[in-house]
Amino acid sequence: MKKNAGVLFLFILLGWLTGTWIAKVLLPVKALSFLTASTMIRWSPEAQLDIINYDINIEIKLSLLGLTGMITAVWLYRRL
């Protein structure tokens, strides 16, 4: 498989998604609450120019398991 930035981005995205799904499944387990607790990162750029107005809301939900999934994905990518 040819390594490039697109494949790395796909691996990281899938690792993040997998980690988040695992965190969602483990949410009822109280002993693992430090792994499943998530933080919302928000960024809202906006501009009101003469000819165009825009307002973009970007929200990223990050948990420790999601971060672990991304690190595992990078490790798997490097092993290819």
ChimeraX attribute file (.defattr): number of C-alpha atoms within 10 A of each C-alpha:
attribute: neighborCount
match mode: 1-to-1
recipient: residues
	/A:1	5
	/A:2	5
	/A:3	10
	/A:4	9
	/A:5	8
	/A:6	9
	/A:7	13
	/A:8	16
	/A:9	15
	/A:10	13
	/A:11	21
	/A:12	23
	/A:13	16
	/A:14	16
	/A:15	23
	/A:16	25
	/A:17	17
	/A:18	18
	/A:19	24
	/A:20	23
	/A:21	15
	/A:22	16
	/A:23	22
	/A:24	13
	/A:25	11
	/A:26	15
	/A:27	16
	/A:28	11
	/A:29	10
	/A:30	9
	/A:31	10
	/A:32	12
	/A:33	13
	/A:34	12
	/A:35	18
	/A:36	25
	/A:37	15
	/A:38	17
	/A:39	11
	/A:40	10
	/A:41	10
	/A:42	11
	/A:43	11
	/A:44	9
	/A:45	10
	/A:46	11
	/A:47	10
	/A:48	9
	/A:49	8
	/A:50	6
	/A:51	5
	/A:52	7
	/A:53	9
	/A:54	9
	/A:55	9
	/A:56	10
	/A:57	9
	/A:58	9
	/A:59	11
	/A:60	11
	/A:61	13
	/A:62	17
	/A:63	20
	/A:64	18
	/A:65	24
	/A:66	26
	/A:67	18
	/A:68	17
	/A:69	23
	/A:70	22
	/A:71	16
	/A:72	17
	/A:73	22
	/A:74	16
	/A:75	13
	/A:76	14
	/A:77	17
	/A:78	10
	/A:79	7
	/A:80	8
